[in-house]
Every structure is written in structure tokens, then in C-alpha cells.
Amino acid sequence: MPHFLAASPLQDVIFGASLYFPPIFKAFALGFVLWLLIHHALREKIYAGDIWHPLLMDLALFVIMVSVSQWFLVKW
């Protein structure tokens, strides 16, 4: 068997890491990206203070985005 067709140990490590990587961290990472997009779009309204306290609004949006990303990862 040629050397380039043999499975390398690095591929096994990468595949194993993707299997055993904590799913909640995947949800946090995807939720953070979604939060960045939503936060950028709503920044003026959030920091105007008309809706809610800005930090509480940011935190609530982040929790919602992590929940949405967890749902998306479970359904996908």
C-alpha cells in the first residue's frame, strides 16, 4: 500500500477530537458568532437604553443565541 493512501495518526487524532470535543463548547462557539452578528445589527438600539439595560440585553441575546445554536446542532 502506498504511503500517501495509509491513514496517518494525525487524521485519527483530528477525527477523535471532533467526536469527543464537548458539544456545549460547539454551541457556545456558534452562539458567540451568531451573537456577534445580531449584536452588530442591533447595537444602536441596545445602547440607546430604550429597551433594557445594555448589559442585560447583551447577556440575554447571548443566552438566546447559544440556545438556538444548541438546538441547531442537535437537529443537524
PyMOL Python script that loads the backbone (N, CA, C, O; Angstrom):
from pymol import cmd

cmd.read_pdbstr("""\
ATOM      1  N   MET A   1       0.847  -1.175   0.000  1.00  0.00           N
ATOM      2  CA  MET A   1       0.000   0.000   0.000  1.00  0.00           C
ATOM      3  C   MET A   1       0.893   1.238   0.000  1.00  0.00           C
ATOM      4  O   MET A   1       1.819   1.333   0.806  1.00  0.00           O
ATOM      5  N   PRO A   2       0.625   2.182  -0.891  1.00  0.00           N
ATOM      6  CA  PRO A   2       1.439   3.400  -0.942  1.00  0.00           C
ATOM      7  C   PRO A   2       1.305   4.205   0.350  1.00  0.00           C
ATOM      8  O   PRO A   2       0.290   4.154   1.044  1.00  0.00           O
ATOM      9  N   HIS A   3       2.356   4.938   0.637  1.00  0.00           N
ATOM     10  CA  HIS A   3       2.397   5.702   1.888  1.00  0.00           C
ATOM     11  C   HIS A   3       1.299   6.771   1.942  1.00  0.00           C
ATOM     12  O   HIS A   3       0.729   7.006   3.007  1.00  0.00           O
ATOM     13  N   PHE A   4       0.998   7.412   0.827  1.00  0.00           N
ATOM     14  CA  PHE A   4       0.034   8.515   0.861  1.00  0.00           C
ATOM     15  C   PHE A   4      -1.408   8.020   1.019  1.00  0.00           C
ATOM     16  O   PHE A   4      -2.289   8.818   1.337  1.00  0.00           O
ATOM     17  N   LEU A   5      -1.671   6.724   0.804  1.00  0.00           N
ATOM     18  CA  LEU A   5      -3.013   6.184   0.992  1.00  0.00           C
ATOM     19  C   LEU A   5      -3.252   5.677   2.411  1.00  0.00           C
ATOM     20  O   LEU A   5      -4.397   5.491   2.824  1.00  0.00           O
ATOM     21  N   ALA A   6      -2.197   5.460   3.138  1.00  0.00           N
ATOM     22  CA  ALA A   6      -2.337   4.974   4.512  1.00  0.00           C
ATOM     23  C   ALA A   6      -2.863   6.092   5.399  1.00  0.00           C
ATOM     24  O   ALA A   6      -2.506   7.258   5.227  1.00  0.00           O
ATOM     25  N   ALA A   7      -3.704   5.730   6.334  1.00  0.00           N
ATOM     26  CA  ALA A   7      -4.256   6.720   7.267  1.00  0.00           C
ATOM     27  C   ALA A   7      -3.161   7.165   8.226  1.00  0.00           C
ATOM     28  O   ALA A   7      -2.473   6.343   8.830  1.00  0.00           O
ATOM     29  N   SER A   8      -3.018   8.441   8.350  1.00  0.00           N
ATOM     30  CA  SER A   8      -1.992   8.951   9.251  1.00  0.00           C
ATOM     31  C   SER A   8      -2.550   9.055  10.671  1.00  0.00           C
ATOM     32  O   SER A   8      -3.757   9.223  10.840  1.00  0.00           O
ATOM     33  N   PRO A   9      -1.712   8.961  11.676  1.00  0.00           N
ATOM     34  CA  PRO A   9      -2.182   9.107  13.058  1.00  0.00           C
ATOM     35  C   PRO A   9      -2.789  10.481  13.327  1.00  0.00           C
ATOM     36  O   PRO A   9      -3.660  10.620  14.186  1.00  0.00           O
ATOM     37  N   LEU A  10      -2.331  11.498  12.593  1.00  0.00           N
ATOM     38  CA  LEU A  10      -2.873  12.831  12.799  1.00  0.00           C
ATOM     39  C   LEU A  10      -4.348  12.890  12.407  1.00  0.00           C
ATOM     40  O   LEU A  10      -5.140  13.569  13.062  1.00  0.00           O
ATOM     41  N   GLN A  11      -4.717  12.183  11.344  1.00  0.00           N
ATOM     42  CA  GLN A  11      -6.123  12.150  10.947  1.00  0.00           C
ATOM     43  C   GLN A  11      -6.974  11.483  12.027  1.00  0.00           C
ATOM     44  O   GLN A  11      -8.095  11.915  12.294  1.00  0.00           O
ATOM     45  N   ASP A  12      -6.443  10.443  12.638  1.00  0.00           N
ATOM     46  CA  ASP A  12      -7.169   9.787  13.725  1.00  0.00           C
ATOM     47  C   ASP A  12      -7.353  10.721  14.907  1.00  0.00           C
ATOM     48  O   ASP A  12      -8.410  10.729  15.538  1.00  0.00           O
ATOM     49  N   VAL A  13      -6.332  11.506  15.209  1.00  0.00           N
ATOM     50  CA  VAL A  13      -6.422  12.456  16.320  1.00  0.00           C
ATOM     51  C   VAL A  13      -7.451  13.533  16.011  1.00  0.00           C
ATOM     52  O   VAL A  13      -8.245  13.899  16.877  1.00  0.00           O
ATOM     53  N   ILE A  14      -7.444  14.041  14.790  1.00  0.00           N
ATOM     54  CA  ILE A  14      -8.398  15.088  14.411  1.00  0.00           C
ATOM     55  C   ILE A  14      -9.819  14.538  14.452  1.00  0.00           C
ATOM     56  O   ILE A  14     -10.721  15.194  14.972  1.00  0.00           O
ATOM     57  N   PHE A  15     -10.025  13.353  13.914  1.00  0.00           N
ATOM     58  CA  PHE A  15     -11.359  12.746  13.926  1.00  0.00           C
ATOM     59  C   PHE A  15     -11.810  12.462  15.360  1.00  0.00           C
ATOM     60  O   PHE A  15     -12.962  12.716  15.713  1.00  0.00           O
ATOM     61  N   GLY A  16     -10.914  11.944  16.172  1.00  0.00           N
ATOM     62  CA  GLY A  16     -11.251  11.672  17.561  1.00  0.00           C
ATOM     63  C   GLY A  16     -11.571  12.938  18.338  1.00  0.00           C
ATOM     64  O   GLY A  16     -12.465  12.946  19.184  1.00  0.00           O
ATOM     65  N   ALA A  17     -10.845  13.999  18.053  1.00  0.00           N
ATOM     66  CA  ALA A  17     -11.113  15.269  18.735  1.00  0.00           C
ATOM     67  C   ALA A  17     -12.475  15.814  18.331  1.00  0.00           C
ATOM     68  O   ALA A  17     -13.170  16.417  19.150  1.00  0.00           O
ATOM     69  N   SER A  18     -12.859  15.609  17.082  1.00  0.00           N
ATOM     70  CA  SER A  18     -14.169  16.099  16.671  1.00  0.00           C
ATOM     71  C   SER A  18     -15.282  15.283  17.311  1.00  0.00           C
ATOM     72  O   SER A  18     -16.376  15.801  17.538  1.00  0.00           O
ATOM     73  N   LEU A  19     -15.019  14.021  17.602  1.00  0.00           N
ATOM     74  CA  LEU A  19     -16.035  13.202  18.265  1.00  0.00           C
ATOM     75  C   LEU A  19     -16.139  13.526  19.746  1.00  0.00           C
ATOM     76  O   LEU A  19     -17.243  13.612  20.284  1.00  0.00           O
ATOM     77  N   TYR A  20     -15.012  13.705  20.405  1.00  0.00           N
ATOM     78  CA  TYR A  20     -15.004  13.876  21.851  1.00  0.00           C
ATOM     79  C   TYR A  20     -14.942  15.338  22.291  1.00  0.00           C
ATOM     80  O   TYR A  20     -14.865  15.622  23.486  1.00  0.00           O
ATOM     81  N   PHE A  21     -14.975  16.250  21.350  1.00  0.00           N
ATOM     82  CA  PHE A  21     -14.987  17.666  21.700  1.00  0.00           C
ATOM     83  C   PHE A  21     -16.314  17.966  22.385  1.00  0.00           C
ATOM     84  O   PHE A  21     -17.360  17.564  21.876  1.00  0.00           O
ATOM     85  N   PRO A  22     -16.308  18.643  23.495  1.00  0.00           N
ATOM     86  CA  PRO A  22     -17.567  18.868  24.216  1.00  0.00           C
ATOM     87  C   PRO A  22     -18.593  19.611  23.355  1.00  0.00           C
ATOM     88  O   PRO A  22     -18.315  20.705  22.863  1.00  0.00           O
ATOM     89  N   PRO A  23     -19.764  19.025  23.177  1.00  0.00           N
ATOM     90  CA  PRO A  23     -20.786  19.661  22.325  1.00  0.00           C
ATOM     91  C   PRO A  23     -21.221  21.025  22.843  1.00  0.00           C
ATOM     92  O   PRO A  23     -21.609  21.887  22.054  1.00  0.00           O
ATOM     93  N   ILE A  24     -21.164  21.234  24.158  1.00  0.00           N
ATOM     94  CA  ILE A  24     -21.595  22.532  24.676  1.00  0.00           C
ATOM     95  C   ILE A  24     -20.634  23.627  24.232  1.00  0.00           C
ATOM     96  O   ILE A  24     -21.049  24.770  24.045  1.00  0.00           O
ATOM     97  N   PHE A  25     -19.346  23.293  24.060  1.00  0.00           N
ATOM     98  CA  PHE A  25     -18.412  24.303  23.571  1.00  0.00           C
ATOM     99  C   PHE A  25     -18.703  24.645  22.119  1.00  0.00           C
ATOM    100  O   PHE A  25     -18.552  25.796  21.709  1.00  0.00           O
ATOM    101  N   LYS A  26     -19.119  23.653  21.340  1.00  0.00           N
ATOM    102  CA  LYS A  26     -19.525  23.931  19.962  1.00  0.00           C
ATOM    103  C   LYS A  26     -20.716  24.885  19.953  1.00  0.00           C
ATOM    104  O   LYS A  26     -20.774  25.805  19.136  1.00  0.00           O
ATOM    105  N   ALA A  27     -21.657  24.666  20.854  1.00  0.00           N
ATOM    106  CA  ALA A  27     -22.824  25.541  20.938  1.00  0.00           C
ATOM    107  C   ALA A  27     -22.415  26.946  21.369  1.00  0.00           C
ATOM    108  O   ALA A  27     -22.948  27.926  20.848  1.00  0.00           O
ATOM    109  N   PHE A  28     -21.479  27.063  22.309  1.00  0.00           N
ATOM    110  CA  PHE A  28     -21.010  28.378  22.738  1.00  0.00           C
ATOM    111  C   PHE A  28     -20.276  29.092  21.610  1.00  0.00           C
ATOM    112  O   PHE A  28     -20.445  30.297  21.423  1.00  0.00           O
ATOM    113  N   ALA A  29     -19.466  28.360  20.860  1.00  0.00           N
ATOM    114  CA  ALA A  29     -18.720  28.977  19.764  1.00  0.00           C
ATOM    115  C   ALA A  29     -19.668  29.460  18.672  1.00  0.00           C
ATOM    116  O   ALA A  29     -19.540  30.588  18.196  1.00  0.00           O
ATOM    117  N   LEU A  30     -20.617  28.617  18.273  1.00  0.00           N
ATOM    118  CA  LEU A  30     -21.579  29.023  17.249  1.00  0.00           C
ATOM    119  C   LEU A  30     -22.488  30.129  17.775  1.00  0.00           C
ATOM    120  O   LEU A  30     -22.823  31.061  17.044  1.00  0.00           O
ATOM    121  N   GLY A  31     -22.884  30.027  19.034  1.00  0.00           N
ATOM    122  CA  GLY A  31     -23.717  31.071  19.633  1.00  0.00           C
ATOM    123  C   GLY A  31     -23.003  32.402  19.706  1.00  0.00           C
ATOM    124  O   GLY A  31     -23.621  33.453  19.534  1.00  0.00           O
ATOM    125  N   PHE A  32     -21.701  32.368  19.960  1.00  0.00           N
ATOM    126  CA  PHE A  32     -20.937  33.612  20.004  1.00  0.00           C
ATOM    127  C   PHE A  32     -20.892  34.276  18.633  1.00  0.00           C
ATOM    128  O   PHE A  32     -21.018  35.495  18.524  1.00  0.00           O
ATOM    129  N   VAL A  33     -20.712  33.473  17.589  1.00  0.00           N
ATOM    130  CA  VAL A  33     -20.692  34.033  16.228  1.00  0.00           C
ATOM    131  C   VAL A  33     -22.059  34.620  15.891  1.00  0.00           C
ATOM    132  O   VAL A  33     -22.145  35.716  15.336  1.00  0.00           O
ATOM    133  N   LEU A  34     -23.122  33.900  16.222  1.00  0.00           N
ATOM    134  CA  LEU A  34     -24.468  34.426  15.966  1.00  0.00           C
ATOM    135  C   LEU A  34     -24.721  35.694  16.786  1.00  0.00           C
ATOM    136  O   LEU A  34     -25.327  36.648  16.299  1.00  0.00           O
ATOM    137  N   TRP A  35     -24.249  35.691  18.031  1.00  0.00           N
ATOM    138  CA  TRP A  35     -24.425  36.865  18.880  1.00  0.00           C
ATOM    139  C   TRP A  35     -23.698  38.074  18.294  1.00  0.00           C
ATOM    140  O   TRP A  35     -24.216  39.190  18.319  1.00  0.00           O
ATOM    141  N   LEU A  36     -22.488  37.843  17.765  1.00  0.00           N
ATOM    142  CA  LEU A  36     -21.760  38.947  17.148  1.00  0.00           C
ATOM    143  C   LEU A  36     -22.542  39.564  15.997  1.00  0.00           C
ATOM    144  O   LEU A  36     -22.584  40.786  15.853  1.00  0.00           O
ATOM    145  N   LEU A  37     -23.159  38.721  15.179  1.00  0.00           N
ATOM    146  CA  LEU A  37     -23.944  39.227  14.044  1.00  0.00           C
ATOM    147  C   LEU A  37     -25.169  40.012  14.513  1.00  0.00           C
ATOM    148  O   LEU A  37     -25.438  41.105  14.015  1.00  0.00           O
ATOM    149  N   ILE A  38     -25.908  39.453  15.473  1.00  0.00           N
ATOM    150  CA  ILE A  38     -27.103  40.122  16.000  1.00  0.00           C
ATOM    151  C   ILE A  38     -26.714  41.389  16.751  1.00  0.00           C
ATOM    152  O   ILE A  38     -27.369  42.422  16.614  1.00  0.00           O
ATOM    153  N   HIS A  39     -25.656  41.309  17.541  1.00  0.00           N
ATOM    154  CA  HIS A  39     -25.210  42.466  18.322  1.00  0.00           C
ATOM    155  C   HIS A  39     -24.808  43.624  17.410  1.00  0.00           C
ATOM    156  O   HIS A  39     -25.118  44.784  17.684  1.00  0.00           O
ATOM    157  N   HIS A  40     -24.120  43.291  16.331  1.00  0.00           N
ATOM    158  CA  HIS A  40     -23.697  44.340  15.390  1.00  0.00           C
ATOM    159  C   HIS A  40     -24.916  44.997  14.735  1.00  0.00           C
ATOM    160  O   HIS A  40     -24.932  46.209  14.522  1.00  0.00           O
ATOM    161  N   ALA A  41     -25.923  44.201  14.421  1.00  0.00           N
ATOM    162  CA  ALA A  41     -27.119  44.746  13.770  1.00  0.00           C
ATOM    163  C   ALA A  41     -27.960  45.598  14.727  1.00  0.00           C
ATOM    164  O   ALA A  41     -28.577  46.575  14.303  1.00  0.00           O
ATOM    165  N   LEU A  42     -27.989  45.241  15.998  1.00  0.00           N
ATOM    166  CA  LEU A  42     -28.854  45.928  16.968  1.00  0.00           C
ATOM    167  C   LEU A  42     -28.109  46.836  17.930  1.00  0.00           C
ATOM    168  O   LEU A  42     -28.677  47.274  18.931  1.00  0.00           O
ATOM    169  N   ARG A  43     -26.845  47.126  17.644  1.00  0.00           N
ATOM    170  CA  ARG A  43     -26.014  47.864  18.595  1.00  0.00           C
ATOM    171  C   ARG A  43     -26.602  49.219  18.988  1.00  0.00           C
ATOM    172  O   ARG A  43     -26.603  49.568  20.168  1.00  0.00           O
ATOM    173  N   GLU A  44     -27.094  49.972  18.036  1.00  0.00           N
ATOM    174  CA  GLU A  44     -27.625  51.306  18.351  1.00  0.00           C
ATOM    175  C   GLU A  44     -28.844  51.222  19.269  1.00  0.00           C
ATOM    176  O   GLU A  44     -28.971  52.004  20.210  1.00  0.00           O
ATOM    177  N   LYS A  45     -29.740  50.269  18.992  1.00  0.00           N
ATOM    178  CA  LYS A  45     -30.935  50.125  19.831  1.00  0.00           C
ATOM    179  C   LYS A  45     -30.586  49.611  21.225  1.00  0.00           C
ATOM    180  O   LYS A  45     -31.190  50.019  22.217  1.00  0.00           O
ATOM    181  N   ILE A  46     -29.602  48.712  21.290  1.00  0.00           N
ATOM    182  CA  ILE A  46     -29.221  48.158  22.595  1.00  0.00           C
ATOM    183  C   ILE A  46     -28.636  49.246  23.489  1.00  0.00           C
ATOM    184  O   ILE A  46     -29.032  49.380  24.647  1.00  0.00           O
ATOM    185  N   TYR A  47     -27.701  50.018  22.958  1.00  0.00           N
ATOM    186  CA  TYR A  47     -27.015  51.006  23.779  1.00  0.00           C
ATOM    187  C   TYR A  47     -27.776  52.309  23.932  1.00  0.00           C
ATOM    188  O   TYR A  47     -27.333  53.199  24.659  1.00  0.00           O
ATOM    189  N   ALA A  48     -28.918  52.439  23.260  1.00  0.00           N
ATOM    190  CA  ALA A  48     -29.763  53.606  23.484  1.00  0.00           C
ATOM    191  C   ALA A  48     -30.448  53.504  24.852  1.00  0.00           C
ATOM    192  O   ALA A  48     -30.803  54.521  25.447  1.00  0.00           O
ATOM    193  N   GLY A  49     -30.630  52.290  25.343  1.00  0.00           N
ATOM    194  CA  GLY A  49     -31.230  52.095  26.657  1.00  0.00           C
ATOM    195  C   GLY A  49     -32.740  52.163  26.658  1.00  0.00           C
ATOM    196  O   GLY A  49     -33.359  52.177  27.721  1.00  0.00           O
ATOM    197  N   ASP A  50     -33.342  52.205  25.483  1.00  0.00           N
ATOM    198  CA  ASP A  50     -34.799  52.283  25.425  1.00  0.00           C
ATOM    199  C   ASP A  50     -35.462  50.963  25.787  1.00  0.00           C
ATOM    200  O   ASP A  50     -36.545  50.950  26.372  1.00  0.00           O
ATOM    201  N   ILE A  51     -34.830  49.872  25.448  1.00  0.00           N
ATOM    202  CA  ILE A  51     -35.447  48.561  25.647  1.00  0.00           C
ATOM    203  C   ILE A  51     -35.181  48.041  27.046  1.00  0.00           C
ATOM    204  O   ILE A  51     -36.112  47.726  27.787  1.00  0.00           O
ATOM    205  N   TRP A  52     -33.906  47.952  27.408  1.00  0.00           N
ATOM    206  CA  TRP A  52     -33.490  47.297  28.634  1.00  0.00           C
ATOM    207  C   TRP A  52     -32.091  47.786  28.963  1.00  0.00           C
ATOM    208  O   TRP A  52     -31.513  48.552  28.192  1.00  0.00           O
ATOM    209  N   HIS A  53     -31.545  47.373  30.065  1.00  0.00           N
ATOM    210  CA  HIS A  53     -30.167  47.717  30.376  1.00  0.00           C
ATOM    211  C   HIS A  53     -29.259  47.052  29.341  1.00  0.00           C
ATOM    212  O   HIS A  53     -29.455  45.877  29.032  1.00  0.00           O
ATOM    213  N   PRO A  54     -28.271  47.768  28.797  1.00  0.00           N
ATOM    214  CA  PRO A  54     -27.445  47.210  27.710  1.00  0.00           C
ATOM    215  C   PRO A  54     -26.736  45.901  28.044  1.00  0.00           C
ATOM    216  O   PRO A  54     -26.684  44.997  27.210  1.00  0.00           O
ATOM    217  N   LEU A  55     -26.190  45.790  29.258  1.00  0.00           N
ATOM    218  CA  LEU A  55     -25.500  44.542  29.604  1.00  0.00           C
ATOM    219  C   LEU A  55     -26.462  43.368  29.733  1.00  0.00           C
ATOM    220  O   LEU A  55     -26.150  42.250  29.325  1.00  0.00           O
ATOM    221  N   LEU A  56     -27.642  43.635  30.310  1.00  0.00           N
ATOM    222  CA  LEU A  56     -28.634  42.568  30.420  1.00  0.00           C
ATOM    223  C   LEU A  56     -29.148  42.155  29.051  1.00  0.00           C
ATOM    224  O   LEU A  56     -29.415  40.977  28.813  1.00  0.00           O
ATOM    225  N   MET A  57     -29.287  43.121  28.151  1.00  0.00           N
ATOM    226  CA  MET A  57     -29.743  42.814  26.798  1.00  0.00           C
ATOM    227  C   MET A  57     -28.685  41.992  26.058  1.00  0.00           C
ATOM    228  O   MET A  57     -29.023  41.039  25.356  1.00  0.00           O
ATOM    229  N   ASP A  58     -27.412  42.352  26.211  1.00  0.00           N
ATOM    230  CA  ASP A  58     -26.334  41.572  25.594  1.00  0.00           C
ATOM    231  C   ASP A  58     -26.308  40.146  26.137  1.00  0.00           C
ATOM    232  O   ASP A  58     -26.185  39.188  25.374  1.00  0.00           O
ATOM    233  N   LEU A  59     -26.424  40.010  27.441  1.00  0.00           N
ATOM    234  CA  LEU A  59     -26.413  38.694  28.056  1.00  0.00           C
ATOM    235  C   LEU A  59     -27.610  37.856  27.616  1.00  0.00           C
ATOM    236  O   LEU A  59     -27.473  36.667  27.326  1.00  0.00           O
ATOM    237  N   ALA A  60     -28.779  38.480  27.569  1.00  0.00           N
ATOM    238  CA  ALA A  60     -29.976  37.760  27.136  1.00  0.00           C
ATOM    239  C   ALA A  60     -29.850  37.317  25.676  1.00  0.00           C
ATOM    240  O   ALA A  60     -30.228  36.197  25.333  1.00  0.00           O
ATOM    241  N   LEU A  61     -29.325  38.183  24.829  1.00  0.00           N
ATOM    242  CA  LEU A  61     -29.123  37.813  23.426  1.00  0.00           C
ATOM    243  C   LEU A  61     -28.115  36.672  23.299  1.00  0.00           C
ATOM    244  O   LEU A  61     -28.288  35.770  22.479  1.00  0.00           O
ATOM    245  N   PHE A  62     -27.076  36.720  24.105  1.00  0.00           N
ATOM    246  CA  PHE A  62     -26.074  35.661  24.055  1.00  0.00           C
ATOM    247  C   PHE A  62     -26.671  34.327  24.483  1.00  0.00           C
ATOM    248  O   PHE A  62     -26.416  33.309  23.839  1.00  0.00           O
ATOM    249  N   VAL A  63     -27.448  34.310  25.539  1.00  0.00           N
ATOM    250  CA  VAL A  63     -28.071  33.073  26.006  1.00  0.00           C
ATOM    251  C   VAL A  63     -29.041  32.539  24.955  1.00  0.00           C
ATOM    252  O   VAL A  63     -29.100  31.332  24.716  1.00  0.00           O
ATOM    253  N   ILE A  64     -29.791  33.427  24.334  1.00  0.00           N
ATOM    254  CA  ILE A  64     -30.716  33.005  23.278  1.00  0.00           C
ATOM    255  C   ILE A  64     -29.951  32.433  22.090  1.00  0.00           C
ATOM    256  O   ILE A  64     -30.360  31.418  21.524  1.00  0.00           O
ATOM    257  N   MET A  65     -28.852  33.066  21.706  1.00  0.00           N
ATOM    258  CA  MET A  65     -28.076  32.567  20.566  1.00  0.00           C
ATOM    259  C   MET A  65     -27.406  31.226  20.870  1.00  0.00           C
ATOM    260  O   MET A  65     -27.308  30.373  19.988  1.00  0.00           O
ATOM    261  N   VAL A  66     -26.946  31.032  22.105  1.00  0.00           N
ATOM    262  CA  VAL A  66     -26.370  29.737  22.482  1.00  0.00           C
ATOM    263  C   VAL A  66     -27.458  28.669  22.463  1.00  0.00           C
ATOM    264  O   VAL A  66     -27.213  27.545  22.024  1.00  0.00           O
ATOM    265  N   SER A  67     -28.647  29.006  22.930  1.00  0.00           N
ATOM    266  CA  SER A  67     -29.759  28.052  22.899  1.00  0.00           C
ATOM    267  C   SER A  67     -30.155  27.699  21.474  1.00  0.00           C
ATOM    268  O   SER A  67     -30.412  26.534  21.169  1.00  0.00           O
ATOM    269  N   VAL A  68     -30.206  28.691  20.607  1.00  0.00           N
ATOM    270  CA  VAL A  68     -30.539  28.452  19.203  1.00  0.00           C
ATOM    271  C   VAL A  68     -29.465  27.596  18.542  1.00  0.00           C
ATOM    272  O   VAL A  68     -29.783  26.684  17.779  1.00  0.00           O
ATOM    273  N   SER A  69     -28.211  27.880  18.826  1.00  0.00           N
ATOM    274  CA  SER A  69     -27.140  27.092  18.221  1.00  0.00           C
ATOM    275  C   SER A  69     -27.139  25.661  18.757  1.00  0.00           C
ATOM    276  O   SER A  69     -26.848  24.729  18.008  1.00  0.00           O
ATOM    277  N   GLN A  70     -27.458  25.469  20.037  1.00  0.00           N
ATOM    278  CA  GLN A  70     -27.558  24.114  20.586  1.00  0.00           C
ATOM    279  C   GLN A  70     -28.692  23.357  19.903  1.00  0.00           C
ATOM    280  O   GLN A  70     -28.535  22.186  19.557  1.00  0.00           O
ATOM    281  N   TRP A  71     -29.821  24.008  19.709  1.00  0.00           N
ATOM    282  CA  TRP A  71     -30.941  23.388  19.006  1.00  0.00           C
ATOM    283  C   TRP A  71     -30.548  23.038  17.578  1.00  0.00           C
ATOM    284  O   TRP A  71     -30.868  21.957  17.084  1.00  0.00           O
ATOM    285  N   PHE A  72     -29.853  23.960  16.920  1.00  0.00           N
ATOM    286  CA  PHE A  72     -29.408  23.725  15.548  1.00  0.00           C
ATOM    287  C   PHE A  72     -28.443  22.543  15.469  1.00  0.00           C
ATOM    288  O   PHE A  72     -28.555  21.724  14.557  1.00  0.00           O
ATOM    289  N   LEU A  73     -27.505  22.439  16.400  1.00  0.00           N
ATOM    290  CA  LEU A  73     -26.555  21.334  16.394  1.00  0.00           C
ATOM    291  C   LEU A  73     -27.225  19.996  16.688  1.00  0.00           C
ATOM    292  O   LEU A  73     -26.814  18.967  16.153  1.00  0.00           O
ATOM    293  N   VAL A  74     -28.252  20.005  17.534  1.00  0.00           N
ATOM    294  CA  VAL A  74     -28.955  18.762  17.842  1.00  0.00           C
ATOM    295  C   VAL A  74     -29.789  18.307  16.648  1.00  0.00           C
ATOM    296  O   VAL A  74     -29.827  17.118  16.334  1.00  0.00           O
ATOM    297  N   LYS A  75     -30.449  19.239  15.987  1.00  0.00           N
ATOM    298  CA  LYS A  75     -31.287  18.887  14.843  1.00  0.00           C
ATOM    299  C   LYS A  75     -30.480  18.568  13.609  1.00  0.00           C
ATOM    300  O   LYS A  75     -30.944  17.819  12.750  1.00  0.00           O
ATOM    301  N   TRP A  76     -29.284  19.114  13.495  1.00  0.00           N
ATOM    302  CA  TRP A  76     -28.445  18.911  12.312  1.00  0.00           C
ATOM    303  C   TRP A  76     -27.718  17.636  12.464  1.00  0.00           C
ATOM    304  O   TRP A  76     -26.947  17.256  11.584  1.00  0.00           O
TER     305      TRP A  76
END
""", "prot")
cmd.dss("prot")
cmd.show_as("cartoon", "prot")
cmd.util.cbc("prot")
cmd.orient("prot")
